[in-house]
Amino acid sequence: MTIRVLLADDQALLTGTFRILIDSAEDLEVVGIAGNGREAIELARKLDPDVVVMDIRMPEVDGLAATKEICADPALQRTRVLILTTFELDEYVAQALRAGASGFLGKDVRPEELLDAIRSVASGEALLSPAATRTLIARYLAQPESRIGTGENLGVLTAREREVVVMVAAGLSNDEIAGKMYVSPLTIRTHVQRAMAKLDVQNRAQLVVIAFQSGLVRIEAPPQGRPRQS
């Protein structure tokens, strides 16, 4: 089954390169290219892609606003957004998660990493590595306005669902969790989907936020007052 991809970026050379790369994969196909956020929204509604690869800084409507509108559209519930940007700033990651994005990558990723990222997001996976998750979620939770939910209703989860959520928060894929629990990936996906439905979150990234926010998974806050490394 071919994964249908919409590219949204105002750099024509970049989108052209990405199109060649993505179309070279047998299971991926670029169905449209948008030069700004407004076009991305319009084309998403017209083309109903599986994944939108979205830049953040674009004219007219930026990628974060476009992501929020796409993810909030009931007609696009199946569409996932993968943020791909040069500006890997913590505040952008926080805003992207709030907007409903399923993944966040820098444009310096290797070609095969981008293709795998598109496949992962299309299958319902959140694209945050364990190390990135710990740092970014810690900063995300430090922002009062970023809170998705209290996480107080974790009691609605079964013991197995809580166990799966912990592994999701550790950055494990469905296949990896299935291997540890000696069940099929489909079973794990069902547990994840049920947990998201019960906690009223849109994707795995937000499920991870709930896991940290509620204390189900604990992390150390990143060091304060130290300069960022460029």
Solvent accessible surface area in square Angstrom, and as a share of the most:
residue,aa,sasa,rsa
1,M,222,0.99
2,T,56,0.33
3,I,29,0.15
4,R,78,0.29
5,V,0,0.00
6,L,0,0.00
7,L,3,0.01
8,A,1,0.01
9,D,10,0.05
10,D,68,0.35
11,Q,93,0.41
12,A,85,0.66
13,L,156,0.78
14,L,42,0.21
15,T,5,0.03
16,G,30,0.29
17,T,75,0.44
18,F,24,0.10
19,R,96,0.35
20,I,133,0.67
21,L,39,0.19
22,I,0,0.00
23,D,67,0.35
24,S,82,0.53
25,A,14,0.11
26,E,177,0.79
27,D,47,0.24
28,L,6,0.03
29,E,78,0.35
30,V,6,0.04
31,V,31,0.18
32,G,10,0.09
33,I,63,0.32
34,A,0,0.00
35,G,28,0.27
36,N,14,0.07
37,G,0,0.00
38,R,90,0.33
39,E,70,0.31
40,A,0,0.00
41,I,0,0.00
42,E,98,0.44
43,L,43,0.21
44,A,0,0.00
45,R,118,0.43
46,K,156,0.66
47,L,42,0.21
48,D,53,0.28
49,P,0,0.00
50,D,19,0.10
51,V,0,0.00
52,V,0,0.00
53,V,6,0.03
54,M,1,0.00
55,D,8,0.04
56,I,4,0.02
57,R,123,0.45
58,M,15,0.07
59,P,67,0.42
60,E,144,0.65
61,V,28,0.16
62,D,60,0.31
63,G,0,0.00
64,L,19,0.09
65,A,50,0.38
66,A,0,0.00
67,T,0,0.00
68,K,132,0.56
69,E,60,0.27
70,I,0,0.00
71,C,29,0.18
72,A,72,0.56
73,D,21,0.11
74,P,104,0.66
75,A,84,0.65
76,L,5,0.03
77,Q,136,0.61
78,R,122,0.44
79,T,6,0.03
80,R,67,0.25
81,V,0,0.00
82,L,0,0.00
83,I,0,0.00
84,L,3,0.01
85,T,0,0.00
86,T,90,0.52
87,F,72,0.30
88,E,91,0.41
89,L,58,0.29
90,D,18,0.10
91,E,85,0.38
92,Y,32,0.12
93,V,5,0.03
94,A,2,0.02
95,Q,65,0.29
96,A,2,0.01
97,L,6,0.03
98,R,85,0.31
99,A,12,0.09
100,G,5,0.04
101,A,1,0.01
102,S,5,0.03
103,G,4,0.04
104,F,18,0.07
105,L,36,0.18
106,G,4,0.04
107,K,41,0.17
108,D,124,0.64
109,V,33,0.19
110,R,138,0.50
111,P,76,0.48
112,E,89,0.40
113,E,62,0.28
114,L,3,0.01
115,L,23,0.12
116,D,78,0.40
117,A,3,0.02
118,I,0,0.00
119,R,79,0.29
120,S,33,0.21
121,V,0,0.00
122,A,30,0.24
123,S,45,0.29
124,G,21,0.20
125,E,23,0.10
126,A,24,0.19
127,L,34,0.17
128,L,23,0.12
129,S,60,0.39
130,P,63,0.39
131,A,76,0.59
132,A,34,0.27
133,T,3,0.02
134,R,116,0.42
135,T,58,0.34
136,L,27,0.13
137,I,0,0.00
138,A,12,0.09
139,R,82,0.30
140,Y,2,0.01
141,L,33,0.16
142,A,80,0.62
143,Q,43,0.19
144,P,109,0.69
145,E,118,0.53
146,S,1,0.00
147,R,125,0.46
148,I,55,0.28
149,G,28,0.27
150,T,88,0.51
151,G,6,0.06
152,E,149,0.67
153,N,67,0.35
154,L,15,0.08
155,G,71,0.68
156,V,76,0.44
157,L,12,0.06
158,T,68,0.40
159,A,86,0.67
160,R,101,0.37
161,E,5,0.02
162,R,85,0.31
163,E,76,0.34
164,V,0,0.00
165,V,1,0.00
166,V,60,0.34
167,M,33,0.15
168,V,6,0.04
169,A,3,0.02
170,A,41,0.32
171,G,28,0.27
172,L,39,0.20
173,S,38,0.24
174,N,15,0.08
175,D,95,0.49
176,E,90,0.41
177,I,0,0.00
178,A,4,0.03
179,G,50,0.48
180,K,121,0.51
181,M,23,0.10
182,Y,198,0.75
183,V,51,0.29
184,S,53,0.34
185,P,61,0.38
186,L,133,0.66
187,T,52,0.30
188,I,0,0.00
189,R,89,0.32
190,T,44,0.26
191,H,27,0.12
192,V,4,0.02
193,Q,90,0.40
194,R,132,0.48
195,A,0,0.00
196,M,32,0.14
197,A,79,0.61
198,K,81,0.34
199,L,12,0.06
200,D,128,0.66
201,V,15,0.08
202,Q,105,0.47
203,N,11,0.06
204,R,7,0.03
205,A,0,0.00
206,Q,11,0.05
207,L,0,0.00
208,V,7,0.04
209,V,0,0.00
210,I,5,0.03
211,A,0,0.00
212,F,13,0.06
213,Q,25,0.11
214,S,39,0.25
215,G,22,0.21
216,L,44,0.22
217,V,22,0.12
218,R,196,0.72
219,I,46,0.23
220,E,161,0.72
221,A,77,0.60
222,P,17,0.11
223,P,87,0.55
224,Q,141,0.63
225,G,85,0.82
226,R,174,0.64
227,P,114,0.71
228,R,141,0.51
229,Q,161,0.72
230,S,163,1.05
